[in-house]
């Protein structure tokens, strides 16, 4: 895309809110309690320091950013900022706050709250535990308050996502987060005060979170938001296993439950399905996540690329897809979903190949020297067994790793699967105390920036917890971030995709062809999915 046209497009959208098309049903009734399965309890709700998916789901209903995304067009629309402008050189972003917005505790939203929200992320001593967010904002030089309603963000240099990261800045209340006492810090871990459509009403540890409609929410009067957030309450339960969640769905204790392909095909049978509860298979244009086994690249065994590739060849993903995903997925090829415009189509999946795995282990110097059916090798003067412990936070995924364990054993590899509670899992991840982890990355943005996960600089503060380091990848990532021209950026990032895939830092699992979910009869919606999200916040309860 021509950068000048890109800037003109954004500027034109800043002129008036009337150009934004409303999404949702204007005749949808308001009210009722929507019962949603959050699945796991967030370790903390702190809007600055939280880093997990579950906290972000809650925060999306309570906290707000400067702008919002339209789920059909993916264009930016007014949020806490009523209007915005971009300078001709594309390096200055001016936002004007709307009038009359209040925090849930009754205090008015101010431009200083916006300034503080940015400064907290960039604090030089990481006072607010926001280091993981810094890579996204590192190209922003400063945020300068112009007057009581206006703030200007200035970029240091061109970066194709500069505007997006600023527009999506989550604004937090300065009066609560700036200098909390020790007691207040603890409170911030289990409370949320935002400006959004819902307030945090109750947090029952180990059970649920209840959100209540913010009756004075500014967005209720805006045409582009008027059809969203139709529920009086949202009850978020913590039902960890999706099969258990489906049983709750059948009983009416939940209204919505995400599914796997296996759930969709196997766990949705019975008299109530198709009458009281319904299953949905859908597709949209949104970015897709993926699962993986992440190898600790500083581990004496796993630092060898030949070993990692051999281990990958023992992962029979095709058999797993057939047995557990009913053919409704395909093997992932690299660090992004296969249908992304940045995925390299020349990269082929590393498939199960017992002979190739044995060959690679032999080439790397591994052999069974003592007849115990487990490969071994002398590393740093010590006889070392080919034994790998994989941490797994999700009980439902253990069957995949059990299959892997059985296949690996035939090749002389001992795989130990350790099921671990989510909070403890995150702690070990942060402390880098693991040999291998089975995890998944969420969808993220369609506009891929690999720095947070794959740049060597992201080993500290970022999400590069496996210790991946490839100087050529670093160089190309840095180059891609400066390219506003989509075609040029695409070409560079496709090279990055291939280099990472060739290094085998993860054993990538699958890319699902469809999304799946179940819902109760009382839940009504316009369509199965909008272009860029399912859009459950636009659903309503039949009265």
PAGU-329587 format. One record per residue (C-alpha): x, y, z. Coordinates in steps of 0.05 Angstrom, whole numbers, plus 5000, padded with zeros to 4 digits. Last residue first. Example, Ala and Ser with C-alpha at 12.3 -4.5 7.8 and 13.67 -1.06 7.14 Angstrom:
REM PAGU-329587
527349795143;524649105156;
REM end
This chain:
REM PAGU-329587
425747495519;431247255472;438147445498;442647865453;448947795413;453348385394;458548245448;459047545420;462447825358;465347205326;471147645303;474247925240;469047835185;463147755232;461347055255;455446585259;450647135238;445847655267;445547335337;440747045387;442246685453;436046355483;437445705447;444145595481;450845665447;456445215422;462945405388;467545195332;472645555288;474745255222;480845025183;484944935246;492345055239;496144515276;502144335318;508744715313;514744375344;518245005364;525345285354;525844895289;531245335257;528345225188;521445485210;524746115238;528546245173;522246105131;517846585170;523147125169;523647065093;516147135089;516947745132;521548085081;516947955022;510748175061;514148825081;515748995009;508648834987;505549225045;509449875034;509950185103;516749855114;520350055178;518149445219;520448985163;527649215170;527949075245;524848385233;529948265177;535948435221;533448015280;532147425234;539247485207;542047515278;538346875299;537146805374;531446415406;531846395482;525545985495;522146555533;521847005472;515547345498;518548025514;521548305578;528347995568;528747485512;525348005468;531948295444;533247635408;527247775363;522347195356;516447305404;515448055411;519048205346;514747785300;510348365275;504548075236;499048525209;493148045219;494148185293;494547685350;491147005341;493046725408;499546335417;499245635445;503045235497;506644585508;513044725545;520044435542;526044415588;523244885641;525445395692;525646025649;523446435710;517646735671;515646055644;516245735712;511546265740;506646195682;506145445694;504945555769;499146015752;496345515700;496744875742;501544355716;501043695679;508043405670;509042985608;515642605607;518342405539;523841885537;526841815468;529541145443;526041165375;520340725398;519541175459;518241765413;511941445386;509141305455;510841995482;507742335422;501241955433;501442165506;502942875484;496542895444;492642565501;495243095549;491643645510;485243605551;488943685617;491544375596;497644675630;502844195599;510244215618;514443765574;520143375604;525243105554;529842505565;535242325515;539842105572;546242465588;553042175605;557142745633;563643055606;560243675580;555243245542;556542495535;550742195495;544841745508;539041425472;534041035514;532740285502;536640105566;542139755524;547940155553;550540535493;543840715462;546241235412;546341995402;551942335364;548042875326;548442455262;545541865300;539742295325;538642555254;538441855224;533641605277;528942195263;529442085188;527541355197;521541525241;518642045194;512642425221;511843075182;515843725179;510844175143;513144485077;515645195072;514745465001;508145795020;511746285066;506646565115;506147335113;499447345076;496746895131;493446265107;498545815140;497746085210;504146375237;510746135266;511745555218;508844995177;502644815216;499744125202;492544175176;485844185212;478743915204;481043205190;477042945249;481043345300;482842805350;484242175309;485542455239;489043085263;493142675313;495142175259;497342755214;501043075272;505542475284;510842825326;517042385317;519742815260;519443415307;524043055356;529042945300;528543685281;530043885352;535843405357;538843655291;538044375317;542444235378;540644705435;535644185458;540243715495;544444215534;538244655548;539345375525;534445295468;528745135516;524144785466;517145055455;511944525439;506644865397;499445095389;496845585338;492946235334;488846485276;488247205249;481147395232;478247305162;472446865183;470246145184;464745785222;462445125251;456845225301;453644775352;446744885381;443444785449;436044715466;433544375402;439444205356;443043865412;438343735471;436943005454;444142785453;450542885415;455243475418;461443155448;464342775388;464343205326;464443905355;468443715415;473643385371;473943995326;475444405388;470044815421;468545495450;462745505498;457046005503;450746035544;453145685607;449145385665;443645205616;444244465631;446744305561;451844875566;454344595632;455543925596;459244305542;463644635595;465443965623;467743765553;471444425550;475544285612;477344885655;470445125677;471845805708;465246185700;464446885672;457547165687;456047765643;450548225667;445448715638;446848435568;446248835503;453549015497;453549255424;447949565383;449350285404;456750255387;457050585318;451151035334;454251315399;449551435457;450950765491;458350895483;458651395541;457150865593;452451135646;448850475657;455350085664;452649385656;454848905710;460648405706;460947775748;467347365755;466946625773;468846025814;476045935838;476146615873;469346955869;470547625836;464248055838;461748695806;467148895756;463849445715;461549375644;460949835583;467950135593;470950705634;475350265677;476450055749;478649335757;479448925819;483248295840;490448485828;489049215841;487149035913;494048755926;497249395901;492549795946;495249446008;502449575988;500650305975;498950525904;503151065870;500851155797;495650615791;489350875825;489551625810;492451485741;486251105719;488150635661;487750745586;489150145542;493150385482;489950115418;490650765379;497950805401;499550095379;495850185313;499150855295;506150575302;504449915267;508250035202;514250325237;517350975213;521951305263;522151625331;514551665334;510952255366;504552175407;500452815414;495252915468;489053355469;483153445516;485853865574;491354175530;497453965491;499653355531;505853055501;506852305491;513952105475;518751765427;514351195404;518550675369;519250255432;511750205440;510549475419;517149235447;515349565514;509149145528;512748555561;516449045606;509849265639;511549085711;509149765738;515950025762;519549755700;525750165718;525550595655;517950675657;515550585585;509150225600;507550695657;508951295613;503651075562;498150985614;500451625650;499352055588;492451765577;490551865650;493352575645;488352715588;482952635640;477352135653;472752405708;472252075776;465951675790;469051025812;467250705745;471651225711;467851785677;467252035605;463852705596;467452985536;471252605483;478752605483;482552895423;488152475395;494052735354;498852235322;505552485297;510352085254;506551985189;510252535152;503652875136;501552865209;496052385231;489552635262;484652375314;477452445336;472852265393;478351925432;475651465486;473551045427;472451295356;473250785300;479150435269;477649995209;477149245216;471449255166;466648755198;469048745271;469949505272;476049655315;476150135374;480050775389;483451095450;482950445488;477950185538;477549785603;471649385630;469348915576;476148805544;479148745614;475448085626;478047775562;485048065575;485347725643;484047055611;489347145557;495147245603;499847835614;497248235673;501948805694;498249425673;490849255678;491848865743;486848295737;491647775766;492547025759;486447015714;481746435731;481145925676;475545705628;472546405615;466046035602;460546555589;453746625620;450047225591;445347525642;439047885619;437748565589;436948945524;432648725466;435748725396;432149205348;438549565327;441748895309;449248915304;454549325270;453850075259;457250375198;462350915213;462051545170;458051915223;464051915271;467052515235;473752755210;478452215235;476551725180;479552195128;486052205165;486651445164;485551415089;490251995076;495651635116;494950995076;494651375010;501251695029;504151025050;502450704983;500050005000;
REM end
